[in-house]
Amino acid sequence: MIRFKFNITVLMAAFLLTPQFIWAEEIKPEQLEEVVVTGARISEKVNETPATVNVISKKDVEAVKYRNPIEILNRVPGVYTRSFSGENALSSIRVPTFFTEPYTLILMDGLPVATYGRGSASIWRELNSTDIERIEVVKGPSSALYGSNAIGGVVNIITKKPPIKPELRLWGEYGEHGSWRGGASGGFTKDKFSCNLNLNVIYTDGWRENSKQDKKAGTARVQYTPDDLSVFDLKVEYVNFDNKMPGSLTKAEFDFDWRQDNYDISYVTMEKVISSLTYTRMVGEGGELKAAILVRDIMNHDVIPTYEIRRTSGKLNKMEGLDVDLQVLYKQDFKFLRSRMIGGIDYERGNEKIDKYNLALTKIGSQYVDYTVTGFDRSYDIKTNILAPYLQFEMSPIEKVRINIGSRYDTVSYQVEDELNVGGDADKKFSRFTLKSGATFDITENFNLYAGYSQGFVVPTPSQLFTSSGADRDLNPEKADNYEIGVRSSFLNKRIKLDLAYYSMMIKDKIVAQGTSRIYKNAGKTSHNGIEAVVTVTPVDFIRFTLSYTYSRNIYKEFEDPGPPRKDYSGNWMPSAPKHHLNSRLAVLPLKGLEVELEMDAISSQYADDANELRYKRPALFSLRSSYDWKSWSFWAHITNLTDRKYASYISASGSNINYYSGTPRTFWVGIAYRF
């Protein structure tokens, strides 16, 4: 805690002692009327959204140039990030979870990025990250508009649109540990057609043993505008990656050499194509129709070994799948009470082929260097069907008040063909009606108050029900009730901006892995309460200070593990759930086109186990970024983990096994780009 407070003090002192600290008048920070699209599935003003919304702007995305999502998602309060098997990734929003649990819905331009029921952590490595323009985060259960998988919140990734004028950009970046990446992007608009293309390659030898990564990605987008009222938007994204996966370490191994790994054969590979076509048309006065179809083709997805750490045997998981998503939405604005009606229906059909092979691993010294397939473990064909109509109504009974009410009815069904008859064929069907309501109030031009209630639910995944070793076919969906209240405000000619929110959520029928055999069960209740704040101060044109802070309290209200041995964890903190998280950034713009930013990220201690017997405190981490734009050229240099702290991103404990997941040492990057 002393180190945590000291780092805050240092940054605040640096900020307050900066020369020429005066209140200038020329700068124009972002307004409260910033437009978002995720709150109600259509474009709306943020001050009319009765939910906590954070936007990672286009400027932030371009400045950070993140190599993994932790670098930029840490800037959003209420977001849990951590490393697992060499991957730095989003875990979830507001609810600390294991990586496979689908508590956060990831969208790209409003369409789901991944197969229904997948956890959000590994999704980020499957995206063409250089095609991202900005990221919008809506926190709290959003099931009344988006269905299951949105109990923690929704992340909507907005991709780059075709440019008006012809454009071509070439770029390259080199970093330590044999890392480099580069690409080309460009596009044009002519008459009724516009298009853009984004291609890139990423490669690294990795700073740890067995952490090599090789990724190729590309996105092509074409827009056709037949008239002033309608537009067709066609997009195709291709991703192919091959990653080595270093595993966890024991404490002794971590203390001796945190760069080592116990495996030489762990990897994950994937090749997939996502194609989408969206049609939007303005109808009459105040009407808008939007229809979209998305086809997700996973041509290959191999993981070895699957969740088998430091064992003499493992499993090879192979998956192929084809998903089709259909969305139809209609919006109608009315002059009466400035009201609006939004209605639509979502349909998704998925088809997955999952094969698991038993492996015998060959170990030489401390490393597993080879494997032999000893036969099938499980083989499944899984068909998933989701059908969900929804309806939302908005109105303003008085000028400064906006009321929002919405509902949705989801039907989810699984059809499972067990080809090896391990557990037998099975059908499961779930249905759920969810509600949301809220209101916003513009107390003054620069002070906006909002409050909301929302329900959420999470349907058990195919892995939890059928395919994993701890599967239980009698699981029930998790259900959540969430209340929140917040303010959005600005002061002193909009040079100080504050977003502040308080939330309280209860989850019932929480699914956890119980006992030494790690069988999935509905354990009971969990409680989630917290405060989230973002403060931005711009005292002069060339200085900007931003602080993002999270206070969260995540507790097992009812959780009894039958064991053996039997244990009652009711009242305990959930693992990997720090009470405090602070991210602060000080940016200085001394010359035109030049920006230098110092970032500090700190979290308080957290428990590593359900019994709350083991705590871990990650050190505060610093990053330094600089960029310079000159004519058509751009140059940048970044240093992450500036003080080169040795740390574990987090640790986990199960029985006597304590696993350390190594963080990342100090790493230097330099890049250059030219725009034609």
N, C-alpha and C positions, 0 to 999 in steps of 0.2 A: 504493500500500500504506500510506503514511503516513496518508492521509485515512481509509482503512478502519480502521486501528488507533485513530486519534483519535476517531472516532465511537463505537467500542465503549467507549473510556475515559470519554467524556462521559456516556454513558448509565449505565454502571456507577457512576460517581461520584454522579450524581443519585440513583440508587437507594440507595446506601449512606449518603448524607448526609441522606436523608429523615428528618424528626423522628419521634420516638416509635417507633423501630425496636426492637420487642420481639416475643417469641414468644408470641402469644396462643393460647388453647386452643379458642375457640368455633367457629371457622370449620370447615367440612367440605368440603374439595375433592373432586373426582371420585375414585372408587375405581378400582382396577385391574380390577374386574369390569364395567366399562362394556360395554354390549351393542352389538355390530355385526352387520351382516347380510351383508356381502359376502364374508367369509373362506371360507365354505362354502355360500353361497347360502341359508342359513337363519340365524335368530338364534342367536348364540352369544356366550359371554363372550370378551372380548378376551384375557384371560390364558390361554385355551385355543386361541388362534389362532397357529400356527407361522409367522407372516409379519409384516412390518412394517406396522402399521395406524395411521393418523392420522385423527382425527375432528375436523372443523370443527363445533363444537356449535351448537345452536340459538341460544345466547346470542351466540356470535361472529357468526353470520349476521345477527342483528338489530342488533348493535352496529356492524358495518362498513357494512351497507346498500350493498354494492358496486354500482357502475355498470358496471364491467367485471370479469371474473374475476381479473385480476392482483391487484386490491386484497385479495382474500381467499386466493387460491391461493398467493401468495408466503409465506404463513404456514406452509406445509407443506414440510418439507425434502425434497429430491430431486425437486421439481417444477420443470420449465423453463417459463418464461413469457416472452413477448416480443411486440412489436408488428409487424404486417405489414399494409401497405395500410390504415392507419388503424384496424385491429382490434387490441385488446388481448386476448390469448387464451392458453389453455393450449396449449403445444406438445406436451409429453409428460412422462412420468414416467421418471426415471433415464437415458433415452436421448435425447440432443439430436438433433432431427430437423428436416427441413423440414416445413412446415405440412400438406402433403397426405399424409404418411406415417402409416398407422394403427397406431401403437404403443401407444396408450392407449385402452381401451374405456370409453366413457361410458354409464352406465346411469341410468335413472330408476325408482326403486322396483323395481330388479332387472331391468328390461327395457331393451333397447338403444334409445338415443335416435335414432341415425342409421342410414342405409343401410349395409349391410355393406361394409367396405373404405374408408369415408371417414375422412380424417384428423380429429383431435379439435379442431383449432384453431378453426374457424369454427362448431363445434356450439354453443358457449356463447351466441352471439348469437341462436340459434334457439330458445332456451328461455324459458319464462315465469319469469324469475329471481325474481320476488316471491313465487312459490309454493313456494320452497325452504325447508325447515325445517332440515336439516343436510346435511353432505357427508362421506362416508366414503371414504378413500383406502387401498386395499390395494396395496402396492408389490411389484414383482418379477413375473416371468412367472406368469400365471394361466390359461394355455391349458388346463391339465388340468381346469378347471371351466368356462371361458368360451370356449375356442376361440381362433381367430386374432384379431388386433387387441389382444390382452392381453399382449403381450410385455414392456411396461414396467410395466403395472399396470392396476388397475380403479378407476374413480371411480363411486361409487354415490350418486346424488342422491336424498335422501329428501324427498318433498313433504309438504305440510301435510295433516293428516287432519281430518275434520269435527269441530267442537267439541261437547262434551257439552251445554253451555247455549247458547241462541240468542245470536248474536254478529254485530256489524256494525262494520267498521273502515273509516274514510275517511282518506286521507292525500294529501299533496302535497309536492313538493320543488322548489325553484328553485335554479339554479346559474348560474355565469358562462357566457359564450359562447352566450347565447340558449337555455340548456338548462332543461328542466323535465320532470317526470314526476309521475304521480299515479295513484290507483286506488282501488278498493273491494274489500273481501273480507268474507266472512261465511258463516255456516252455522248449522245446528241439528241436533239429534237428537230424534226422536219415535218412541217404540215401537221397531219393528224397522228403521226407516229413519234414515239420517243423510246430510247433504249439505253441501257447501261450494262457494263460487263465488269466483273470484279474477280480477279484470279490471284491466288497467293500460295506460297509454299513456306512451311515452317519446319525447321530441323534443329535438334539439339542432341549432343552426346549425353547431356545431363550431368548435374553436379554430384549425384550419388551413383554408386554401382548399379548397373542394370536400370537406368532411367532414360534411355534413349527414346526420342520421340520423332516421328516423321509424319507430317500431315500435309495434304494437298486439298485445296478447297476452291470452289468457283461458284459464282452466282451470275445468272443472266436474267435480265428483266426487260420486258417490252410492254409499253402502254399504247393503247389505240383509243383515240377520242373521236368517234364517228360524228358527234354533234356537241353542242354546248351543254347538253343535259346528261350525258352518259360517258362512261369510260370502262374499257377492258384492261385488266392488269394481269399479265402472265409472268410467272417467275419460276425458275428452275434452279435448284441449289444442289451441288454435288460435293460430298465430303468423303475423303479416304484417309484414314490414319492408322498408324501402327506404333503402339506405345509399349515400351517396357514398363513394368510396374514393380518398383521396389516395395517391399513389405514393411511391416512394423519391426521394431527391435525391442529386446529386453532392456531393462535399465542398465545392466552391465555392458551390453553391446553398445547402447547409446552413449554411455559415458566413455567407453574406449574409443569408438570411432563412429560418429553419427552419420557418416557418409557410406557406411558399409551396407550390405544387403545379404539376406540368407538365401536368396533365390538367384538363379541365372536363367530361368526359363519362364518367368512370369510375364505375361503380356496380355494386351487387349487390342484387337483389330476390329475395324468396322469400315464398311463401304455402303453408302446409302445415297439415294436421290429423293428429294422432296420437290414436287411440282404442284403449283397452285394457280388457279384462275379465279379472279374476282371481277364481278360485274356490278357497277354502281350506277344508279340512274335517279335523277331528280324527278319527282312525280308531282305535278300540279303545284299548288302553293303550299310550301312547307313539308312536302313529302319526300322521302328518300327510300329507295329499295336497294338492298345489297345482297348479292348471292355469291357464294364462294364454294369451290371444291378443291380439296387438297388430297394428293396421293403421296403416301410415304412408303418407299420401297427400300427395306433393309435387305440388301443382297447378301451381306455376310456380317456376322458379329460373333467373334470368338473371344472367350475369356479363359485363361489358364493361370493358376488354378482358381476355382471359384470359392472364395471365402475359406480357404484351407491354409492356415498360417503355421509354419514350422511343424508340419506333420510329414510322416513318411508316405502318405498317400494323398491324392488330390482328385480333382475332377476337372474335366474340360467341358465347358459350356458353349454350345454352338446354337446360334439362333438366326432364323430368317423370318421375314414377315412383310406383309403388305397391308397397309391401312388406307381407308378412304374416309375423309371427313367432308360433310356437307353442312353448310350454314346458310340460312335465309333469315334476313332481318328487314323489318319495315319500321320506319320512323315517321311520325306525323306531328308537326307543330301546329298549334292552334293559337289564335289571338286571344281567346278568352282565358284570362288569368295566366297568360303566357305559358300555357300548359303544353305537355308533350306526351305522346304515347309511343312506347317502343315494344315491339313484339317480334317473336321469331321462334325458330326451331333449329336444334342441332341434331345431327345424326352422325354416328361414327360406327364403322364396321372394321374390325381388325382380324387378321388371320396370322397367327404365329406358329412356327414350327420350332420346338425347343428339344434339343438332344443333349443329354449329359452322359459323359463317358467316365468310367472309373479309370484312374491312373495309378501306376506304381512309379514313384519318384526315386531317382538315383542320386545319392548324396555323396559328394567328395569334399572332405573337410567340412567347412561350414556352409557350403553352397549346394543347392540342388541343380544338377547340370543336365539331366536328361529325364525322360519319362517314357513309359510304355503303356499303351492303351490295353487295359485288361478286360474291357467289355462295356456294354451298355449299362448305365445306371438307371436312367429314365428317358422316356421319349413321349412327347406330348404334341398334339395338334390342338390349339386353343383358338376358338372363335369368340370374339367380343362384339356385342351390339349395344349401342347406347342411343336412346331416343329421348329428347328433352325439349318440350315447349317452355317458353318463358314470356313474361309480360312485366313491363315497368311503366309507371305513370309518374309524371312530374308536374308541379304547378307552383305558381307564386301568388298566394292569396293577397299579399301586399308586396310592394316593389322590392323590398330588401330581403324577403324571406323566400326560400326555395324548399319545397317538400318533395321527398322522393320515396316511393313505395314500389317494391318489386317482388316477384315470386317466380318459382321454377319447379317443374316436376320432372324428375329423372327416373328413367328405367334402365337398369344395367343388367345384362345377362351374359354369362359365360357358358360356353359349350366345350367340354374337354373330352378329347379322345386319348385315352391312355394306351399307347401301342404296346407297351410291355405288361400291361395289366398289373402294375405295382399297387395302385390304389383303386383301379377301376375307372371307367368313364363316369362323368358327372356333369350335371347342369346346375348352375346357381343363378338366382335372379334376385336383384335388389331394387327397391324403389324408394324414393324419398321426395317429400315436398318441403321446400325451403323458402324462407321469407327474408326480406331486408326492408328497412325503413330508416329514414333519416331526414335531417333538415339542416340548412345553412342560413346564417343571418349576417348580413353586412351591417355591423353596428356603426362603422364609419367607412369612409372610402378605403382606408388602409388597415381595417381591423375586421376580420371575418371569423365568426364562431360557427362550429359545426358539431353535431351529435348524431350518433347512429346506432342501430341495433341490427345485427346480421346473424344468420344461421349458416352453419357449414357441416359438411359430412365427408367422410372418406370411405369409399368402398374397399374392402380387402382386395389386395392385388392377387393375380394368378399365382405368384410365388408364395404368398402367405397361405393361399387356399389349397394349392395343388402341387407345385413343382419343387419347393425347397424341402430339405430334410426335416424341417420343423413345421411343415404345413398342417393346417387344421381346417377342415371343410365346414366347420360349424361356426366360423367367425361371423360376427355382426359388424355392420359399418360403425365407424366412430362418428359421434355427433357433437357439434359445438354450438355454444351460444356466446355471442360477443357483444360487449357494449363499449363505446368509445366516445370521447369528447375531445375537441381540440380547437386551437386558434391558429390563424394565419395573420400576421401583422407586419407592418413596417413603420419605421420612425425616422425622424430627422431627415426629411426630404428623401425618404426611401434608402438611406445609407445604412440603416440597420434593419435586417429582415429576420423575423422569428417565426418558426413553425414549431408548435408544441402540442403533443397529444398524450392522452391517458387512455389505456384500454384495460379491460378485464374480460377474460375468456375462460370458460369451463368446457373441457372435453370429456365426454362420457364414453364408456366402452372402449377405452384406450387399448390399442393392440400393442403388446409387448412380447418379447421372447423370454419365456420363463424356464427356470430350472437349468440344470447342467446340460440337458439335451436341447435347450433353446427352442422349445415348442411355442408357437405363436398362440396367444390367448387374449381375450378381452379382459384386461386386468381390473378396470375400475375407472377412476376419475383423475384428471390432472387439472391444475389451476395455473393460469397464465395471466400475470398482471405486470404492467410496466408503464414507463414514461419515456417518450421519445422526443428529442429536440434537435433542431437544426438552427444555428445562428450564423448569419453572414453579416460581416461588418466591412464597409468600404469607406474608410476615413478620407482617403484622397484617391485621385485617379490611378495611382500606380501601386496601391496596396490593397489587398483583399485578405480578410481573415475569416475562415469558416470552421465552425465546430459542430460536430455531430455527436450526440450523446444518447446512450440507452441505459435506462435502469429497468431490469426485468427480474421477475420472481416467478420461477417455474417449479411447481411443487406437485408431488404425488399426493393427491387427496385420499385416494383409495387404491392401494396396490399391495396385494399379498401374493408372494411367490410360493407355490406349494412345495418347491424344491425337488428332491431332497437336498439340504434340509429346508424345512418351511421357514419363510422369513416374511415379516410384515414391514414394508417400506413406506407405509402411509405417513405423511408428514415430512418425508425426506425431499431434498432437492433433486431434480432430474440431472443426470450426468451431462457434462459438456455444456453447462448453462451458466456462464458468468453473470454475476449481478450487475456489473458495470462494464460498459464499453465506450471508449472515447476515441474519436478520430478527429484530428485537427489539422488544418492546412493554412500555411502562411504563404501567400503569393506576392511577389514583387515584380513590377514591370518597369525597370529603370530606363529602358530605351524603347522606341517604337519597334514592335515586332518581337521583342525579347521578353520572356517570362521565366521566372525562377520560382519554384515552389518547394517548400519543405513540409513534409507530412509526418505526423506522429500517430501511431495506432497503439492503443493500450487497452488491455482487458484485466479485470480483477481475477482472483483465483476462482477455480471451479472444481467441482467434484468429478472424479473419474469413474465412479461406481454408484450403483443404486443404494448401497448401504451407507454411503457418505463417509467412508473410512479413509479414502485416499483423495488428497487435494493436489492441484497442480496450478502453478502461476506462470504464465507465459510472459517473458520480458516485453517491455515496450519496444516497438520497432519504428525505425525512421527511414524515410525515403526522400531522395532529392531528385528533382526533375527540372530540366531547363529546355527551352525550345526557342528557336529564332526563325522568323519568317522574313525573307528578303526577296522582293520581286517574285519570281516564280519558284524560288528555292525555299526549302524548309530543312532545318537542321535540328537535331535533338540529342540529348545525352541524359540518361537516367541511371540512378544508383538505388537499388532496393536493398533493404537491411543495411543501412548506411554504416552502422557501428559494428557490423559483422558479429551479431549475437548468435551464439549457439543455442538453439531452442527446439522444443517439440511443439508442433502446431497444436497438438492435444495428446492426451493419453487416455487409454481405456483399460478397464479392469473387469475380468470375469473370473471369479474364484481366485485361484492363485496366479493366474496369468495376467501380467501387466504389460501392455503394449505401448510403445512410444512411436509416434509418427513424426519423423524429422521434418523441421521447417526448411527454409532456404537460406543459405549464407549470403553474404554481400555479393551482389552481382551488378556488373557495369554493362550498359548498353549504349550504343551510339548509332544514329540513323540519319538518312538523307533522302529527300524526295524532290522531284522536279515536276511541275505542272505545265503542260504545253497549252 
